[in-house]
């Protein structure tokens, strides 16, 4: 058995002295693991960096075996943003979320496509936090945990939506929230438009997506939200604080 496909490197874990177990995300084969021989060597370490877009070749005796990877570099995602801690945090968070949340070998073409475009556009700067949040919500939807923010769960109205129920994932208007406002999650306005929002809205968006990622995508498997995702939220909070001072 073998296949070739473009893939994004999600995770690389040492295996022996020079090899590694790599996880990549492809359009057709989903999140797929394999043995990457020599991935820790000086000549191949740069190839097997998280976020890199590669042309992967997988070979295994049987389709359900671990198999082994070889690859060629297509686009080094981390290289253009190496001096920007926030953008690197976005990259590592997205890779960690995809690696931990996606079901192995289950195709998620929209998640793959969204991640490839997101990583390619990271040099645009902090505004990519908006795309990151949209991608996380797309991942949740792909897993069957999509939010419903098209209309108010109480009134049915589709205007002045301001909150999301942390229990149902449905939107609620400012008026309908009433005394329950403090128990609801803020719905950032940029998720209802084509805008990019601002730092305060990105914090709200990360909090919103993070709640459902932690409860559904990771909680159902009794795993915590990845540390890289928690670190990204902290950086977004600091960005918002810096903008207000």
Number of C-alpha atoms within 10 A of each C-alpha: 11 13 11 16 15 20 28 28 25 28 22 22 14 15 16 11 10 15 18 23 20 24 27 29 33 28 18 16 18 21 26 23 23 20 22 25 18 19 26 21 13 10 9 17 13 15 20 27 22 23 28 25 27 23 17 20 16 20 18 15 11 10 10 9 12 16 19 19 24 17 19 14 16 15 17 19 24 21 14 13 17 12 10 13 12 23 25 20 20 25 26 22 22 26 25 20 21 22 21 20 23 22 15 16 15 15 19 20 16 15 24 22 13 17 24 21 12 21 25 17 14 23 18 10 12 19 18 20 26 23 21 24 22 19 22 23 24 19 26 21 15 16 16 11 17 15 18 16 20 15 17 23 20 13 11 12 15 14 13 13 24 21 26 26 22 16 11 12 20 18 28 32 23 15 13 17 20 10 8 9 18 10 12 18 22 23 22 23 20 16 19 12 9 9 11 17 17 17 22 16 21 29 24 20 28 25 18 23 21 20 17 22 23 18 17 17 26 18 14 12 12 11 13 14 20 20 12 18 21 15 16 24 22 16 18 23 17 13 17 17 12 10 10 8 5
